Amino acid sequence: MDYVIAFVVGGAICIVGQLLLDFAKLTPAHVMSSFVVAGAILDGFGIYDKFIEFAGAGATVPITSFGHSLLHGAMSQSEEHGFIGIAMGIFELTSAGISSAILFAFMVALIFKPKG
């Protein structure tokens, strides 16, 4: 049943994104940024952790989880290190994902001809 819930929740997030693209005429960059901000806001109110407990991968795989990770890391490190901990925390939890995205994008650019 966990797989079904994750599939439905992740799919619902994708549906919202597609509706924003189709009907609100937002660009993909606007939708992505909105989802990151929404994840951060939900984490700020303590809702996103409960959402992850309910949906599992359906809540951790979409881009909204990136906003959650950014804010979650910043908040935890700011309590320990103060103001400088905000920047440390942001990169502590998300550095693996950012590094992977850069590495894989570079590898794909080497293999395929980018259109520019």
Protein Blocks (a to p, Z undefined) as FASTA:
>chain_A
ZZmmmmmmmmmmmmmmmmmmmmnopafklmmmmmmmmmmmmmmnommmmmmmmnmmmmmm
mmmlmmmmmmmmmmmmmmmnommlmmmmmmmmmmmmmmmmmmmmmmmmmmpccdZZ
